[in-house]
Amino acid sequence: MQRLVFLGIGSNNSDIFDAVLEINALKPTYEVLGYVTPDGNPASAERGVSCLGDFEAVRSLPEDVQVTGFAFGPGSYRTWPDTVAGLSLPPERFATVVHPRAYVSGQSTVGRGSVVLAGTTVGAFVTIGDHVIVLQNVGLSHHDVIGDYSCLAVGVSFSGNVRVGRNCFLGTNSTIIGAAIGEGSMVGAGALIRHDVPPNEVWVGNPGRFLRKVEDREKPRRRKRSGEDG
């Protein structure tokens, strides 16, 4: 069995935990060793597993232990690339988890560290990048491309030939029709997007319209680790 540690245990990580349990119910695949939190403090919803410390503890785990999980939301999604980089793990240490009740075409690909949750349909020739989370009941059509570190919230729907850039956040029940979403941008819940969204912008509404630029608080700088220059 593949040993697994969660990066956090609440919120969306509870849904990923459920996916792992359902995978194991069909065929024993994962042994969950526990979870880590950014500050090392135990979470309120432990799901029957132990806190192993903070994110730094991941680097001391045996090389055959994989990790999964996401610790971001609409206000902090821009932090995830730096969080992953700070773990200093090789790509193969990140587990790819697909819920048994999700459909992924055999002609599509799901990247390292990505998660596809229940009820989602991934049509033919779709490319899902690394460290992407696709929540429940998302519909991806043919030839869609999802950039690394992006989040597709519950009920997102694509028409086909949609391009989502790196590190984007698409809100609940938003619909993208043949458009490109620029790197770092956010689409609000329920929005209908028919035209390309430039990088680092927030679009909302039906029809979709520009609201504002992504604010500095949504793209914090990575804190230097000891031993780094500058």
C-alpha positions as CSV (number, residue, x, y, z in Angstrom):
1,M,0.0,0.0,0.0
2,Q,1.1,3.6,-0.7
3,R,1.8,5.5,2.5
4,L,0.2,8.9,2.5
5,V,0.3,12.1,4.6
6,F,-2.1,15.0,4.2
7,L,-1.2,18.7,4.1
8,G,-3.9,19.8,6.4
9,I,-7.1,17.9,7.3
10,G,-10.1,20.3,7.3
11,S,-12.1,22.0,4.5
12,N,-11.3,20.5,1.0
13,N,-8.8,18.1,2.5
14,S,-11.7,16.3,4.3
15,D,-13.2,15.7,0.8
16,I,-9.9,14.3,-0.4
17,F,-9.8,12.1,2.7
18,D,-13.2,10.8,1.8
19,A,-12.0,10.1,-1.7
20,V,-9.1,8.1,-0.3
21,L,-11.5,6.1,1.9
22,E,-13.7,5.3,-1.1
23,I,-10.7,4.2,-3.2
24,N,-9.6,1.9,-0.3
25,A,-13.1,0.5,-0.1
26,L,-12.8,-0.7,-3.7
27,K,-9.2,-1.8,-3.4
28,P,-6.8,-1.2,-0.5
29,T,-4.5,1.4,-1.9
30,Y,-3.5,4.0,0.7
31,E,-2.3,3.9,4.3
32,V,-2.9,7.3,5.8
33,L,-0.1,8.0,8.3
34,G,-1.5,11.3,9.5
35,Y,-1.5,15.0,8.6
36,V,0.6,18.1,9.0
37,T,-0.5,21.7,9.5
38,P,1.3,25.0,8.7
39,D,2.0,25.7,12.4
40,G,2.1,22.1,13.7
41,N,-1.0,22.5,15.8
42,P,-3.6,19.8,15.6
43,A,-6.7,20.5,13.6
44,S,-10.2,20.5,15.1
45,A,-11.4,17.8,12.7
46,E,-8.8,15.1,12.9
47,R,-10.7,12.3,11.0
48,G,-9.1,9.7,13.2
49,V,-5.5,10.4,12.2
50,S,-2.7,12.1,14.1
51,C,-1.0,15.4,13.6
52,L,2.7,14.7,12.7
53,G,3.9,18.3,13.1
54,D,4.2,21.3,10.8
55,F,4.9,21.4,7.1
56,E,8.7,21.2,7.8
57,A,8.2,17.7,9.1
58,V,7.3,16.5,5.6
59,R,10.9,16.7,4.5
60,S,12.0,14.2,7.2
61,L,9.5,11.5,6.2
62,P,10.8,8.4,4.4
63,E,11.2,8.8,0.7
64,D,8.4,6.3,-0.1
65,V,5.7,8.4,1.7
66,Q,3.6,10.6,-0.6
67,V,1.7,13.7,0.3
68,T,-1.7,15.1,-0.8
69,G,-3.9,18.0,0.2
70,F,-4.4,21.7,-0.3
71,A,-4.3,24.6,2.1
72,F,-5.9,27.5,0.2
73,G,-9.1,29.2,-0.7
74,P,-10.4,32.2,-2.7
75,G,-8.4,34.6,-0.5
76,S,-5.1,32.7,-0.4
77,Y,-4.9,30.5,-3.5
78,R,-1.9,32.5,-4.8
79,T,0.2,31.1,-1.9
80,W,0.1,27.5,-2.9
81,P,3.0,27.4,-5.4
82,D,5.3,28.8,-2.8
83,T,4.0,26.4,-0.2
84,V,4.7,23.4,-2.5
85,A,8.2,24.8,-3.4
86,G,8.9,25.2,0.3
87,L,8.4,21.5,0.9
88,S,11.4,20.8,-1.4
89,L,10.0,17.4,-2.4
90,P,10.6,15.7,-5.8
91,P,7.5,15.6,-8.1
92,E,6.9,11.8,-7.5
93,R,6.3,12.4,-3.8
94,F,3.0,14.2,-4.6
95,A,0.1,11.7,-4.9
96,T,-2.6,12.1,-7.7
97,V,-6.0,11.3,-6.3
98,V,-9.1,10.6,-8.5
99,H,-12.3,9.8,-6.7
100,P,-13.9,6.5,-7.9
101,R,-17.1,8.4,-8.8
102,A,-15.3,10.8,-11.1
103,Y,-15.0,10.1,-14.8
104,V,-11.7,10.8,-16.5
105,S,-11.3,10.0,-20.2
106,G,-8.5,7.7,-21.0
107,Q,-7.4,10.3,-23.6
108,S,-6.9,12.9,-20.9
109,T,-4.2,13.5,-18.3
110,V,-4.1,14.5,-14.7
111,G,-0.8,15.9,-13.3
112,R,1.3,15.2,-10.2
113,G,-0.3,16.2,-6.9
114,S,-3.7,16.9,-8.5
115,V,-7.1,15.8,-7.2
116,V,-10.3,15.2,-9.0
117,L,-13.3,14.7,-6.7
118,A,-16.7,12.9,-7.0
119,G,-19.2,13.6,-9.7
120,T,-16.7,15.4,-12.0
121,T,-16.6,14.5,-15.7
122,V,-13.3,15.0,-17.6
123,G,-13.9,14.6,-21.4
124,A,-11.5,13.7,-24.1
125,F,-8.2,15.4,-24.7
126,V,-8.3,17.4,-21.5
127,T,-5.0,18.3,-19.8
128,I,-5.0,18.9,-16.0
129,G,-1.7,20.3,-14.8
130,D,0.2,19.6,-11.5
131,H,-1.2,20.5,-8.1
132,V,-4.7,21.3,-9.4
133,I,-7.8,20.6,-7.4
134,V,-11.0,19.9,-9.2
135,L,-13.9,19.9,-6.7
136,Q,-17.2,18.0,-6.9
137,N,-19.5,18.0,-10.0
138,V,-17.2,19.9,-12.3
139,G,-17.8,19.4,-16.1
140,L,-14.7,19.6,-18.4
141,S,-15.3,19.1,-22.1
142,H,-13.0,18.3,-24.9
143,H,-9.5,19.9,-25.3
144,D,-9.6,22.0,-22.1
145,V,-6.3,22.8,-20.5
146,I,-5.9,23.6,-16.8
147,G,-2.7,25.2,-15.7
148,D,-0.7,24.1,-12.6
149,Y,-1.8,25.2,-9.1
150,S,-5.3,26.1,-10.2
151,C,-8.6,25.4,-8.3
152,L,-11.9,24.6,-9.9
153,A,-14.7,25.0,-7.3
154,V,-17.9,22.9,-7.1
155,G,-20.0,22.9,-10.2
156,V,-17.6,24.7,-12.6
157,S,-18.5,24.0,-16.2
158,F,-16.4,24.3,-19.4
159,S,-17.7,24.3,-23.0
160,G,-14.6,22.8,-24.5
161,N,-11.3,24.4,-25.8
162,V,-11.1,26.4,-22.6
163,R,-7.6,27.5,-21.4
164,V,-7.0,28.2,-17.7
165,G,-3.6,29.7,-16.8
166,R,-1.3,28.8,-14.0
167,N,-2.6,29.5,-10.4
168,C,-6.2,30.6,-11.1
169,F,-9.3,30.2,-9.0
170,L,-12.7,29.5,-10.6
171,G,-15.6,30.0,-8.2
172,T,-18.6,27.8,-7.5
173,N,-20.9,27.2,-10.5
174,S,-19.0,29.5,-12.8
175,T,-19.2,28.7,-16.6
176,I,-16.4,29.3,-19.1
177,I,-17.4,29.2,-22.8
178,G,-14.5,28.9,-25.2
179,A,-12.4,31.5,-23.3
180,A,-8.9,31.7,-21.9
181,I,-8.4,32.7,-18.2
182,G,-5.1,34.4,-17.7
183,E,-2.5,33.4,-15.1
184,G,-3.3,34.3,-11.5
185,S,-6.9,35.4,-12.3
186,M,-10.1,34.7,-10.3
187,V,-13.6,34.1,-11.6
188,G,-16.4,34.7,-9.1
189,A,-19.1,32.2,-8.2
190,G,-21.9,31.9,-10.8
191,A,-20.0,34.0,-13.4
192,L,-20.5,33.4,-17.1
193,I,-17.3,34.0,-19.0
194,R,-17.4,34.2,-22.8
195,H,-14.4,36.4,-23.4
196,D,-10.7,36.0,-22.5
197,V,-9.8,37.2,-19.0
198,P,-6.3,38.9,-18.8
199,P,-3.8,37.7,-16.2
200,N,-4.2,38.8,-12.6
201,E,-7.8,40.1,-12.8
202,V,-11.0,39.3,-10.9
203,W,-14.1,38.8,-13.1
204,V,-17.7,38.4,-11.9
205,G,-21.3,38.3,-13.0
206,N,-23.4,37.2,-16.0
207,P,-22.3,38.3,-18.4
208,G,-18.8,38.3,-17.0
209,R,-17.2,41.6,-16.4
210,F,-14.0,43.0,-14.9
211,L,-14.2,43.8,-11.2
212,R,-10.7,44.6,-10.1
213,K,-7.0,43.6,-10.3
214,V,-5.9,40.8,-8.0
215,E,-4.7,42.5,-4.8
216,D,-1.3,42.3,-3.3
217,R,-2.7,40.3,-0.3
218,E,-3.6,37.5,-2.7
219,K,0.0,37.2,-4.0
220,P,2.3,37.2,-1.0
221,R,6.0,37.0,-1.5
222,R,7.7,33.7,-0.5
223,R,9.5,33.9,2.8
224,K,13.2,33.1,2.5
225,R,14.4,30.0,4.2
226,S,17.6,29.9,6.1
227,G,20.6,29.7,3.9
228,E,19.1,31.6,1.0
229,D,20.9,34.6,-0.3
230,G,19.6,38.2,-0.5
